[in-house]
Amino acid sequence: MTETHPVPAAPSRRPGRSWKRWLAYTAIVVAVVLVGGWIGAAFVPRWWSQRVADQVEGSILSGSSLGVFYGFVFTFLPLLVVAWAIRKRRSWKAWLAFAALAIVLALPNLFTLGIVLGSGNAAHAGERTLDVEAPGFRSGTAIGAILAVLVFGVLWWLLRSRRSAHRELERMRAEAQARAEESAGSGT
């Protein structure tokens, strides 16, 4: 008599991530980012310096004022977004959304920083455009960004110390009420 043994079933393929597909998507995203960065480095500094020059129209007062405004607003707003994001635990998708929003809000300052720190032809062309048609803009942007960080730091410290003072006041009130109840209970 022959005994039949059940043949073990072939291991079923686990549903989940296809590594080949994931690697292909990753390669595509990396390629798009690299090509976008290359095109952006050749285009954005020239474009941004022309937009600023159109607003300033060669006036050093306008350039400095606009620079301080851009530097302050587009540093302060991303800091607010980041502060709002770290207030509580969030999912990684929410963190990505907050990070993307903060980066988008900081783009004018990042464009200016790209012109200042860039070493390519477009960055040099942007520097020349800002020097001639938007004098004072770059230094005004730096001053505005520094002011925004300082104002944000002071506000952050004030809010934190206020919360701490409120907690301390509540603790002291609870202690005083407990002592009052204890003395009222022992006095009867």
SEPABA-784053 format. One record per residue: residue number from 1; x, y, z of N, C-alpha, C in turn. Coordinates in nm, 2 decimals. Atoms other than C-alpha are relative to their C-alpha. Layout:
# SEPABA-784053
- NUM,X,Y,Z,X,Y,Z,X,Y,Z
...
This chain:
# SEPABA-784053
- 1,0.08,-0.12,0.00,0.00,0.00,0.00,0.09,0.12,0.00
- 2,-0.08,-0.13,0.01,0.13,0.34,-0.09,-0.08,0.11,0.07
- 3,0.05,-0.11,-0.07,0.08,0.62,0.13,0.02,0.13,-0.08
- 4,-0.02,-0.13,0.07,0.01,0.96,-0.02,0.01,0.11,0.11
- 5,-0.02,-0.12,-0.09,0.14,1.26,0.15,-0.04,0.12,-0.07
- 6,0.04,-0.12,0.06,-0.01,1.59,0.09,0.12,0.09,-0.04
- 7,-0.11,-0.08,0.05,0.21,1.81,-0.12,-0.02,0.14,0.06
- 8,0.02,-0.14,-0.06,0.27,2.14,0.06,-0.03,0.10,-0.11
- 9,0.04,-0.10,0.10,0.12,2.43,-0.12,0.12,0.10,-0.02
- 10,-0.10,-0.10,0.03,0.35,2.67,-0.29,-0.02,0.12,0.08
- 11,0.02,-0.12,-0.08,0.41,2.97,-0.08,-0.06,0.11,-0.08
- 12,0.07,-0.10,0.08,0.17,3.23,-0.19,0.08,0.13,0.01
- 13,-0.08,-0.12,0.00,0.32,3.56,-0.29,-0.07,0.10,0.09
- 14,0.06,-0.09,-0.10,0.27,3.81,-0.02,-0.04,0.13,-0.07
- 15,0.04,-0.13,0.06,0.07,4.11,-0.13,0.08,0.11,0.07
- 16,-0.08,-0.11,-0.06,0.27,4.43,-0.08,0.07,0.07,-0.11
- 17,-0.08,-0.08,0.09,0.53,4.63,-0.24,0.08,-0.08,-0.10
- 18,-0.08,0.06,0.11,0.69,4.53,-0.57,0.13,0.08,0.00
- 19,-0.13,-0.07,-0.01,1.06,4.62,-0.52,0.04,0.05,-0.14
- 20,-0.04,-0.04,0.14,1.12,4.64,-0.90,-0.08,0.13,-0.04
- 21,0.08,-0.11,0.03,0.83,4.88,-0.94,0.04,0.12,0.08
- 22,-0.04,-0.11,-0.09,0.94,5.09,-0.64,0.13,0.06,-0.04
- 23,-0.13,-0.05,0.05,1.30,5.11,-0.77,-0.02,0.08,-0.13
- 24,0.02,-0.07,0.12,1.17,5.22,-1.11,-0.06,0.14,0.03
- 25,0.06,-0.13,-0.04,0.95,5.49,-0.96,0.10,0.09,0.07
- 26,-0.10,-0.08,-0.07,1.24,5.60,-0.74,0.10,0.06,-0.10
- 27,-0.09,-0.04,0.10,1.47,5.62,-1.04,-0.06,0.12,-0.09
- 28,0.07,-0.11,0.07,1.21,5.83,-1.23,-0.01,0.13,0.08
- 29,0.01,-0.12,-0.08,1.16,6.07,-0.94,0.14,0.07,0.01
- 30,-0.14,-0.05,-0.01,1.54,6.11,-0.90,0.04,0.07,-0.13
- 31,-0.03,-0.06,0.13,1.58,6.18,-1.27,-0.07,0.13,-0.02
- 32,0.08,-0.12,0.01,1.30,6.43,-1.27,0.05,0.11,0.08
- 33,-0.06,-0.10,-0.09,1.45,6.61,-0.97,0.13,0.05,-0.05
- 34,-0.13,-0.05,0.05,1.79,6.62,-1.12,-0.01,0.09,-0.13
- 35,0.02,-0.08,0.12,1.67,6.74,-1.46,-0.07,0.14,0.03
- 36,0.07,-0.12,-0.04,1.44,6.99,-1.29,0.10,0.10,0.07
- 37,-0.10,-0.09,-0.07,1.73,7.12,-1.07,0.09,0.06,-0.10
- 38,-0.09,-0.05,0.11,1.95,7.15,-1.38,-0.06,0.11,-0.08
- 39,0.07,-0.11,0.07,1.69,7.35,-1.57,-0.03,0.12,0.09
- 40,0.02,-0.11,-0.09,1.60,7.55,-1.26,0.12,0.08,0.02
- 41,-0.12,-0.07,-0.03,1.96,7.64,-1.20,0.04,0.09,-0.12
- 42,-0.03,-0.08,0.12,1.98,7.77,-1.56,-0.10,0.11,-0.02
- 43,0.11,-0.09,0.03,1.65,7.95,-1.56,-0.05,0.09,0.12
- 44,0.06,-0.07,-0.11,1.53,8.06,-1.21,0.07,0.12,0.04
- 45,-0.07,-0.12,-0.05,1.81,8.30,-1.11,-0.03,0.12,-0.10
- 46,0.03,-0.11,0.09,1.76,8.51,-1.43,-0.15,0.04,0.01
- 47,0.14,-0.03,-0.01,1.38,8.49,-1.41,-0.03,0.08,0.13
- 48,0.03,-0.07,-0.13,1.37,8.59,-1.04,0.06,0.14,0.01
- 49,-0.07,-0.14,0.00,1.62,8.88,-1.08,-0.08,0.09,-0.09
- 50,0.08,-0.08,0.08,1.40,9.01,-1.36,-0.13,0.04,0.07
- 51,0.13,-0.03,-0.07,1.08,8.99,-1.15,0.03,0.11,0.10
- 52,-0.03,-0.10,-0.10,1.25,9.18,-0.87,0.04,0.13,-0.06
- 53,-0.04,-0.12,0.07,1.40,9.43,-1.11,-0.12,0.08,-0.05
- 54,0.12,-0.06,0.04,1.06,9.50,-1.25,-0.07,0.07,0.11
- 55,0.06,-0.06,-0.12,0.93,9.58,-0.90,0.07,0.12,0.05
- 56,-0.09,-0.10,-0.06,1.22,9.79,-0.79,0.02,0.12,-0.09
- 57,-0.02,-0.11,0.10,1.28,9.99,-1.11,0.12,0.09,0.03
- 58,-0.13,-0.07,-0.01,1.64,10.09,-1.01,0.01,0.09,0.13
- 59,-0.01,-0.08,-0.12,1.56,10.27,-0.68,0.06,-0.08,0.12
- 60,-0.06,0.07,-0.11,1.78,10.18,-0.39,-0.09,-0.01,0.12
- 61,0.10,0.00,-0.11,1.51,10.27,-0.14,-0.10,-0.11,-0.02
- 62,0.10,0.11,0.04,1.26,10.05,-0.32,0.06,-0.14,0.01
- 63,-0.06,0.13,0.00,1.51,9.77,-0.35,0.03,-0.05,0.15
- 64,-0.02,0.04,-0.14,1.60,9.78,0.02,-0.13,-0.03,0.07
- 65,0.13,0.02,-0.07,1.24,9.81,0.14,-0.06,-0.13,-0.05
- 66,0.06,0.13,0.05,1.12,9.53,-0.09,0.08,-0.12,0.05
- 67,-0.08,0.11,-0.05,1.41,9.32,0.02,-0.03,-0.03,0.15
- 68,0.04,0.02,-0.14,1.33,9.37,0.39,-0.13,-0.07,0.01
- 69,0.13,0.06,0.00,0.97,9.29,0.32,0.00,-0.15,-0.04
- 70,0.00,0.14,0.04,1.04,8.97,0.13,0.08,-0.08,0.10
- 71,-0.08,0.08,-0.10,1.31,8.86,0.37,-0.08,-0.03,0.13
- 72,0.08,0.02,-0.12,1.08,8.91,0.67,-0.12,-0.09,-0.02
- 73,0.12,0.08,0.02,0.76,8.77,0.53,0.03,-0.14,-0.03
- 74,-0.02,0.14,0.05,0.90,8.47,0.35,0.10,-0.07,0.09
- 75,-0.07,0.08,-0.10,1.11,8.37,0.65,-0.10,-0.02,0.12
- 76,0.09,0.01,-0.11,0.85,8.44,0.92,-0.12,-0.10,-0.03
- 77,0.11,0.09,0.03,0.56,8.25,0.75,0.05,-0.15,0.00
- 78,-0.05,0.14,-0.02,0.77,7.93,0.70,0.03,-0.05,0.14
- 79,-0.02,0.04,-0.14,0.87,7.94,1.06,-0.13,-0.02,0.07
- 80,0.13,0.03,-0.06,0.51,7.97,1.16,-0.06,-0.14,-0.04
- 81,0.05,0.13,0.05,0.42,7.67,0.95,0.07,-0.11,0.07
- 82,-0.07,0.10,-0.06,0.70,7.47,1.10,-0.04,-0.01,0.15
- 83,0.04,-0.01,-0.14,0.60,7.58,1.46,-0.13,-0.07,0.01
- 84,0.14,0.06,-0.01,0.24,7.48,1.39,0.02,-0.15,-0.02
- 85,-0.02,0.14,0.03,0.36,7.14,1.25,0.05,-0.08,0.12
- 86,-0.07,0.07,-0.11,0.57,7.05,1.56,-0.08,0.01,0.13
- 87,0.08,-0.01,-0.12,0.29,7.13,1.81,-0.05,-0.13,0.05
- 88,0.05,0.13,-0.04,0.16,6.78,1.80,0.04,-0.11,-0.09
- 89,-0.04,0.12,0.08,0.22,6.43,1.67,-0.08,0.00,-0.13
- 90,0.07,0.00,0.12,0.13,6.40,1.31,0.05,-0.12,-0.09
- 91,-0.04,0.11,0.09,0.15,6.13,1.03,0.11,0.05,-0.09
- 92,-0.11,-0.04,0.09,0.44,6.13,0.79,-0.05,0.08,-0.12
- 93,0.05,-0.07,0.11,0.21,6.25,0.52,-0.03,0.15,0.04
- 94,0.02,-0.14,-0.05,0.11,6.56,0.73,0.14,0.07,0.01
- 95,-0.13,-0.06,-0.01,0.48,6.62,0.80,0.05,0.04,-0.14
- 96,-0.04,-0.03,0.14,0.55,6.61,0.42,-0.08,0.12,-0.05
- 97,0.08,-0.11,0.04,0.26,6.85,0.36,0.05,0.13,0.06
- 98,-0.05,-0.12,-0.07,0.38,7.10,0.62,0.14,0.04,-0.05
- 99,-0.13,-0.03,0.05,0.74,7.07,0.49,-0.01,0.06,-0.14
- 100,0.02,-0.05,0.14,0.62,7.13,0.13,-0.05,0.14,0.01
- 101,0.06,-0.13,-0.01,0.41,7.43,0.24,0.11,0.10,0.05
- 102,-0.11,-0.09,-0.05,0.71,7.58,0.44,0.10,0.03,-0.11
- 103,-0.10,-0.03,0.11,0.94,7.54,0.13,-0.06,0.09,-0.10
- 104,0.07,-0.08,0.10,0.68,7.69,-0.10,0.00,0.15,0.05
- 105,0.00,-0.14,-0.06,0.65,7.99,0.14,0.13,0.06,0.00
- 106,-0.13,-0.06,0.00,1.02,8.03,0.15,0.07,0.02,-0.13
- 107,-0.06,-0.01,0.14,1.08,8.02,-0.23,0.06,0.13,-0.03
- 108,-0.07,-0.13,0.04,1.14,8.39,-0.28,0.13,0.02,0.07
- 109,-0.13,-0.01,-0.07,1.42,8.38,-0.02,0.09,-0.10,-0.05
- 110,-0.09,0.10,0.05,1.55,8.06,-0.16,0.05,0.04,-0.14
- 111,-0.04,-0.05,0.13,1.55,8.21,-0.51,0.12,0.10,0.01
- 112,-0.10,-0.10,-0.02,1.75,8.51,-0.38,0.13,-0.06,0.05
- 113,-0.11,0.07,-0.05,1.98,8.28,-0.19,0.08,-0.08,-0.11
- 114,-0.06,0.07,0.12,2.04,8.08,-0.51,0.08,0.10,-0.08
- 115,-0.08,-0.10,0.07,2.15,8.40,-0.68,0.13,0.04,0.07
- 116,-0.12,-0.04,-0.08,2.38,8.50,-0.40,0.11,-0.11,0.01
- 117,-0.10,0.11,-0.02,2.54,8.16,-0.34,0.03,-0.08,-0.13
- 118,-0.02,0.07,0.12,2.51,8.03,-0.70,0.13,0.03,-0.07
- 119,-0.12,-0.02,0.07,2.82,7.98,-0.91,-0.01,-0.01,-0.15
- 120,0.02,0.01,0.14,2.67,7.93,-1.25,-0.02,0.13,-0.07
- 121,0.02,-0.12,0.08,2.62,8.17,-1.53,-0.13,0.07,0.03
- 122,0.13,-0.06,-0.03,2.25,8.22,-1.45,0.01,0.08,0.13
- 123,-0.01,-0.07,-0.13,2.34,8.31,-1.09,0.08,0.13,-0.02
- 124,-0.08,-0.12,0.03,2.60,8.56,-1.21,-0.08,0.10,-0.08
- 125,0.08,-0.09,0.08,2.36,8.71,-1.46,-0.11,0.06,0.10
- 126,0.10,-0.05,-0.10,2.10,8.74,-1.17,0.06,0.10,0.09
- 127,-0.07,-0.09,-0.09,2.36,8.91,-0.95,0.02,0.14,-0.07
- 128,-0.02,-0.13,0.07,2.44,9.17,-1.22,-0.14,0.07,-0.02
- 129,0.13,-0.06,0.01,2.07,9.23,-1.28,-0.05,0.07,0.13
- 130,0.04,-0.05,-0.13,2.00,9.28,-0.91,0.09,0.12,0.04
- 131,-0.09,-0.12,-0.03,2.31,9.51,-0.88,-0.04,0.12,-0.07
- 132,0.03,-0.12,0.09,2.20,9.74,-1.16,-0.14,0.04,0.02
- 133,0.14,-0.04,0.00,1.82,9.73,-1.15,-0.07,-0.02,0.13
- 134,0.07,0.02,-0.13,1.74,9.63,-0.79,0.11,0.02,0.11
- 135,-0.10,-0.02,-0.10,2.01,9.78,-0.57,-0.06,-0.01,0.14
- 136,0.05,0.01,-0.14,1.98,9.70,-0.20,-0.09,-0.12,0.03
- 137,0.10,0.11,-0.02,1.75,9.41,-0.25,0.06,-0.12,0.07
- 138,-0.06,0.12,-0.07,1.99,9.13,-0.15,0.03,0.03,0.14
- 139,-0.03,-0.03,-0.15,2.11,9.30,0.17,-0.13,0.03,0.07
- 140,0.13,-0.02,-0.07,1.75,9.41,0.25,-0.06,-0.14,0.03
- 141,0.05,0.14,-0.02,1.65,9.04,0.21,0.06,-0.06,0.12
- 142,-0.07,0.06,-0.11,1.92,8.93,0.45,-0.04,0.07,0.13
- 143,0.04,-0.07,-0.13,1.82,9.20,0.71,-0.14,-0.04,0.04
- 144,0.14,0.05,-0.03,1.45,9.10,0.68,0.00,-0.14,0.05
- 145,0.00,0.14,-0.05,1.53,8.73,0.73,0.05,0.00,0.14
- 146,-0.06,0.00,-0.13,1.74,8.80,1.03,-0.10,0.06,0.10
- 147,0.11,-0.06,-0.09,1.46,9.03,1.18,-0.11,-0.10,0.02
- 148,0.11,0.10,-0.01,1.20,8.75,1.11,0.04,-0.10,0.10
- 149,-0.04,0.10,-0.10,1.41,8.50,1.30,0.00,0.05,0.14
- 150,0.00,-0.07,-0.13,1.46,8.74,1.59,-0.14,0.02,0.06
- 151,0.14,-0.02,-0.05,1.09,8.83,1.61,-0.07,-0.13,0.03
- 152,0.05,0.13,-0.02,0.99,8.47,1.58,0.05,-0.06,0.13
- 153,-0.06,0.05,-0.12,1.23,8.37,1.86,-0.06,0.07,0.12
- 154,0.06,-0.08,-0.11,1.10,8.65,2.09,-0.15,-0.05,0.02
- 155,0.14,0.04,-0.01,0.74,8.55,2.02,-0.01,-0.14,0.06
- 156,0.00,0.14,-0.05,0.81,8.18,2.08,0.03,0.00,0.15
- 157,-0.03,0.00,-0.14,0.98,8.26,2.41,-0.11,0.06,0.08
- 158,0.10,-0.06,-0.08,0.70,8.49,2.52,-0.12,-0.10,0.02
- 159,0.11,0.09,-0.01,0.43,8.23,2.44,0.04,-0.12,0.10
- 160,-0.04,0.11,-0.09,0.63,7.95,2.62,0.00,0.05,0.14
- 161,0.00,-0.04,-0.14,0.69,8.16,2.93,-0.14,0.04,0.05
- 162,0.14,-0.03,-0.05,0.33,8.27,2.94,-0.07,-0.13,0.03
- 163,0.06,0.13,-0.04,0.21,7.91,2.93,0.06,-0.05,0.13
- 164,-0.06,0.04,-0.12,0.46,7.83,3.20,-0.05,0.07,0.12
- 165,0.05,-0.09,-0.11,0.34,8.12,3.41,-0.14,-0.04,0.04
- 166,0.14,0.04,-0.02,-0.02,8.01,3.37,-0.01,-0.14,0.07
- 167,-0.01,0.13,-0.07,0.07,7.65,3.48,0.04,0.02,0.14
- 168,-0.04,-0.03,-0.13,0.25,7.79,3.78,-0.11,0.06,0.08
- 169,0.11,-0.06,-0.07,-0.04,8.01,3.87,-0.11,-0.10,0.04
- 170,0.11,0.10,-0.03,-0.29,7.72,3.85,0.05,-0.09,0.11
- 171,-0.05,0.08,-0.11,-0.06,7.51,4.07,-0.01,0.07,0.13
- 172,0.01,-0.07,-0.13,-0.04,7.78,4.33,-0.14,0.02,0.05
- 173,0.15,-0.02,-0.03,-0.42,7.84,4.32,-0.05,-0.14,0.06
- 174,0.04,0.13,-0.05,-0.47,7.46,4.37,0.06,-0.02,0.14
- 175,-0.06,0.01,-0.14,-0.23,7.46,4.67,-0.07,0.09,0.10
- 176,0.07,-0.10,-0.09,-0.40,7.77,4.82,-0.14,-0.06,0.04
- 177,0.13,0.05,-0.02,-0.74,7.61,4.78,0.01,-0.12,0.09
- 178,-0.01,0.12,-0.09,-0.62,7.28,4.94,0.03,0.04,0.14
- 179,-0.03,-0.05,-0.13,-0.47,7.47,5.23,-0.13,0.07,0.07
- 180,0.12,-0.06,-0.05,-0.80,7.67,5.27,-0.10,-0.11,0.04
- 181,0.10,0.11,-0.04,-1.01,7.35,5.27,0.05,-0.07,0.12
- 182,-0.06,0.07,-0.11,-0.77,7.19,5.51,-0.02,0.08,0.13
- 183,0.02,-0.08,-0.12,-0.79,7.48,5.75,-0.15,0.01,0.04
- 184,0.15,-0.01,-0.03,-1.17,7.50,5.72,-0.04,-0.13,0.05
- 185,0.04,0.13,-0.05,-1.20,7.13,5.78,0.05,-0.03,0.14
- 186,-0.05,0.02,-0.13,-0.98,7.13,6.09,-0.05,0.10,0.10
- 187,0.06,-0.10,-0.09,-1.15,7.44,6.23,-0.14,-0.03,0.05
- 188,0.13,0.04,-0.04,-1.49,7.28,6.27,-0.01,-0.10,0.10
